[in-house]
Amino acid sequence: MKILLTGVSGFIGHALAARLAGDSDVEVIGMVRDAGSRLPVGVRGVRADLAKSRWVAALPGAVDVVIHLAQSKQYRDFPGGSRDMVAVNIDATVGLLDWAVRVGVKRFVFASTGNVYRPGSVPLDEDALCEPGSMYAASKLCAELLVRQYAKLVETCILRVFGVYGPGQTGMLIPSMIGRISTGQEITLAQGIGLRLTPLNIQDCVEMLVRVIRAARYEGTTFNLCGNEIASLGDIVKRLGVLLNQEPHIRISDAAPQYLLGDNARFVKQFGYRPLVRLEEGLEQVVEEYLHA
């Protein structure tokens, strides 16, 4: 099986590429933006910047599966990063789909986000209302709609990813909380709770992606990738404080708690895999790496 993987330099992409490269029947081709990007052993790289023109010329002749994990690096910058988000999250997705149809790709997997949903206080399944609250989420939902238009030409799968974390991650929620606790910075929690979420450990995220890649067939095209446990940011911060042996500096605000809760029942039923790494164990992994860095 030959796989083209975009976003191979990212947290999820790098872990998935390393996992797949260990399978003797798989050849992984990873798209990288920069020539100096580090790839896992056994992964072949092709240089292509999805934010620029003519990148399709760098793609291989044909592959069996496309895993499109790449996203704009300017996803937090609005409106400054709007054009880059459109170029990478929307235009490049269509370009990849056109190429996939032309060369006879069998399966196209698109990584979207749980942020496409209207937030709710209960876990949201794939039929919940989509109402993006950011340019980033809106661009991902636009791309989802476009992916669906190609479903009669190539087998497509849309994965809405929620709160992935684990060792090796930087710049995201849990690494940020570890940094703040360790340096004594203030952490603001709405009503002492903060965000409520369904975190997904990177090990489980990778195994869920592998199930999608290797499935002979499946019903439906959209699946949530999220953990089983509901946790609040307040719970996570307290546990991190214990693991770091340092009391977090918490300020409680009157703001309403926010939600990013996913329901993974459809994925579990379809692919027969339920996330295995409990949040407590996952946080221990992250802190262990931080303490020994």
N, C-alpha and C positions, 0 to 999 in steps of 0.2 A: 504494500500500500504506500503510495506516494502522497505526502501531505504538504500543502503550502500553508504556512502559519504566519499571519501578520501580527505585529505587536510582540515579537519574540524577545525584544529587549525589556519588556514590561514585567511586572511582578508575576502575573498569572502566566504570561506567555513563556517566560524563561523556565518556570517550574514545569509547565506542560511539555515543552520541548525536551527537557532533560528526562522526563518520564517516558516519552515516546521513543526517544533515541535509544533507550535500553531494550526495545522490542526488536527482535531480529527481522521481523517481516515488515518493518516500517522504515521509510526514508523521509526525513523531515527537512524541508527547505524553509528557512526562516527569512522573512523580509526585515531588513534593518535600514534605518535612516542614515546612520553614520558608519563610516568605514571602520572605525575603531571599536564598534560594539562587540562585546564578549558574548560568544555563543556556547551552549553546552557542548561537550564532546560528542561528536557524531552528527552534529547538525550542520548542514551546508547553508551558507548565507548568500542572499542576493541583496544588493544595495538598491533601494528604491524609496524616495521621499514622497509619500502620498499627498503631501500638501503642494507638490509641484506638478508640472505637466510632463507627459511622455514617460511616466514611470512604468507603464504597462510593458514597454519594450524590454524591461529587465526581467520579466517573469519567465519561468521555464515553459517548455513546449506544452506540457500537459501534466496534470496531477489527478488523483482520485478524489481528494477531499480538500476543501478550503476552510480553514478556521480563521475567521476574521475578528481578531481581538484588538487590533490597533484602534486608537482613538486620539483625538487632538490633545497635544500636551498643554494647550491653552484653555482647557475646559473650565478653569476657574476664573478666567479673565473675560468679563462681559462689561461693555461691548467690544473691548479691544481684541479679544480672541474670536470674535464671531465668524470672520471670514475663514480662519483656520479650521474652526469647528465644522463649518459647511464643507470645506474642501476635503477634510479627512473623514469626518463622520458620515457625510452624505454623498458627495461627488465620488470619492474613492470607492465607496461601497458599490455604487452603480458601475463604475469602471471595472471592478473586480467581477461583478455579476456578468457583465457583458463578455469579459474575457472567459469566465467559467463556462458560459454557454457555448462560446466559439470553439473552445478546445475540448469540450465533452466532459467537464467535471461532473462527478456523480452526486456529490453532496456539498452543500454550502452552509456553513454554520456561522451565524452572526451573533456576536456578543453585544447585547443591549444592556440596560440597567434597570434595577428596581425603581429608580427615580422617575420612570415614565408614569407611574401610577399616581392618582390622587392619594395622599397619605391618609391612613386610617388607623384607628386604635386596635384593630384586630388584624391578624395576618391576611394578606391579600392574595387571592388566587389569580390565575391568568385571565379570568373573565372580569376582573375588577375594572372600574373606570380608569382610563388613562387621562391624566391631566398634568403634564409636566410643569414643574415650578421653576425651571431654569433653562437657559439657552442650550446647555449641554444635554439635558434630558429631552428637550424638544427636538434637537438634531438627531438623537438616537431614535426617537419615535418616528420621525420622518423617514429615517433609514429603514426601520421595520416595515413601514407601509410600502416602501419601494422593493424591499426583499420579497414581500408577498406577491408582488406582480410577476416575479420570475418563477414562482412555484410550479408552474406548468412546464417550465423549460429545464429546470434543475431542482433536485430535491433540496429543500431549504429547511433550516431549523433556526429559530430565534431563541436565545437564552437571555433571560433577564436576571442579571447578577446582582446579589445583595451582599454588601459588607464583608468582602473577603479580607482575611488578615492572616498573619503567620510570620515565622522567622524570615528575615531578609527584606521585609517590607519597609519602605521609608516614606515619609511625607503624608501619611494617611492617619486616620483617627487614633488607632491604638498606639502606634509609634509616637504620635504627638503627645498623647496622654502620659506615656512613659517619660518622655523628655521633660514635660512640665512638672511631673511629680519629682523627678530626680533633681531638678534645678530650683524647686520651691516656687514655681510660678503658679499664679492663681488659675483655678479651673472654675468656670461658671456653669452651674447646673440649674436648669429651669425647674423650680419647685423641688430641688434636691434630687430630681430624677434625670433630667436631660433627655437626650434622644433615647427612644426605645427601638431596638433593632433585633434582627435575627442573624448574628454573625456566622460566617462560613469559613472554616479553616482551609488554608491553601491545599492541604493534603486531600481533603474531601472535594474541593473544587476541581482539582486535577482529575481525580478518579471519576467524578461526574462527567467531565468533558470526555474522558476516554470512553465511557459508556455510550455517549452520543456518537462518537466517531466510529465505534466498532459495532453498533447495533445493526442487525440485518435490515430491520425496518422499524418504524414506529408510527403511531397514530397521533395526529396533531402536529403543529409546527412551532408552538410557543411553550416554553417551560421556564419556571422560576428556578434559579440556582441559589439556595439559601440554606441556612442551618436549621436545626430542629428547635433550638432553645430561644426563648424571648428573654432579652436582657436589657437593662437600662444602662446608660452611660455611667450613672451613679454607682451601680453595682460593679461595673468594670473598673472604675477608678478606685473604689475601695479595695477590690481584690488586688489590683496592681500595687497599691500602697503597701499591702501586707507582703506581697512577693518581693518588693523592693526594700522592705523594712524602713519605709519613710511615710510619714503622715501627709496625705495630700492637702494642699491649701485650697479649700473649696469655698466658693461664694454662692449662696443660693439666691436666685432671682425669682421674680414673680411671673416671669414669662411662662406661657403654656408649653409643656413638653412636646417634642416633635416625635414623629413615627416613621420608621422605615422597616416595615414588617412584611415578610413574605411567607407564603404557604407553599411547601415543596411536595404536597401530596401527589400532584399529577406526575412529577418526575419520578417519585418513588414507585408509583404504580406502573409507569411505563417502562422504566429501566431497571427496576429491582434493586436500587441502591439507595440507602439512607445514610446521611452523614454520620460518621463514627466518632470523630474527635469532639469530645465535650469541651465547652468553653473554658472551664477551669484548667483542663489539661493544655489547651491551646495557649492560654495566657502564660502558663508556666513555661512553655516552649519559647515564647517570645522574650520573656524576661530573662530566661537562662542565656539566650543568645546575647541580649543586651549587656548582661553582667560580665560576660566573658569576651566581649568584643575587644 
